[in-house]
Amino acid sequence: MALKLSQKQEVVAELAEIAGKAHSLVAAEYAGTTVSQMTEMRKKARETGVYLKVVKNTLASRAVEGTDFACVQDALVGPLLYAFSLEEPGAAGRLIKDASKGNDKLKAKVVSVEGKLLPAAHVDVLASLPTREQALAMLARVLAEPAAMFARAVKAVADQQGGGDAAPAEEAAAETA
């Protein structure tokens, strides 16, 4: 069923809004994907902050015009499924990569991050980016390391000076007071 002009304008406006705030885009060929596979993919997309849409390439091309994803316009060929990462850059890549494991018909064709068109093989690189929680955990470890190093240094100095016993250091401090 063909869309009316007003419906097409609504689709383009909605997609343009999503593209304007998305971190990354993965467009994949989906021909041959079953309804149950698409339903499962849509469910996972909602859970992971990915906007998933099947739309005509001409409408998608108009929607990404003026956004970071304008670089993909010439690569939008054939029936494509569009996955925009809204919460973290790697989410769309993980979704497509995971869904393609059980579906050999689903193949990434376009990958775009930060205004750059990347080869389809970069979906693996995009999928390997840490999640927000993983990135925060890594940051916490990095920030905690200087304090841990300082504590180890203080302990090493204390061990050298007094055999690791804090009592002689306390006695020396009391004598000078």
Buried (B, 14 or more C-beta within 10 A) or exposed (E): EEEEEEEBEEBBEBBBEBBBEBBBBBBBBBEEBEEEBBEBBBEBBEEBBBBBBEBBBEBBBBBBEEBBBBBBBEBBEEEBBBBBBBEBBBBBBBBBBBBBEEBEEBBBBBBBBEEEBBEBEBBEBBBEBEBEEEEEEEEEEEEEEEEEEEEEEEEEEBEEEBEEEEEEEEEEEEEEE
